[in-house]
Amino acid sequence: QVQVVESGGTLVQPGGSLRLSCVASPPTLQTGAMGWYRTVPGKDREMVAGITTPGGSTVYGDSVKGRFDISSDNVKNTVYLQMNALRPDDTGVYYCKVMSATMDESWWGQGTQVTVSS
């Protein structure tokens, strides 16, 4: 059974930085891509960033380009989201999505809350 677990969400001041982590298990799981999405009350789920695993090709949502950086450790089935220059409108629940190696299955984590506020 595949499990996806996010961590790192917390309260941070505007302008601050935060790093989220997401681990997919079991360790033998072969993935094709991993990514981050977020939800904000009253809005649809938004793609934040994604990365192919292996390969390392990345994609970012327009609102986070130049501020967020996604990376992965494929040996550990882990993806990171480094968030810099955080703004109040980055507040939301951040979810990790994992795609299978054949890209025909996906799994979601339970989400981690990020709050940007002074």
Salt bridges, closest charged atoms under 4 A:
GLU46 OE1 - ARG38 NE 2.81
ASP62 OD1 - LYS65 NZ 3.12
ASP89 OD1 - ARG87 NE 3.18
ASP90 OD1 - ARG38 NH1 2.94
ASP90 OD2 - ARG67 NH1 2.76
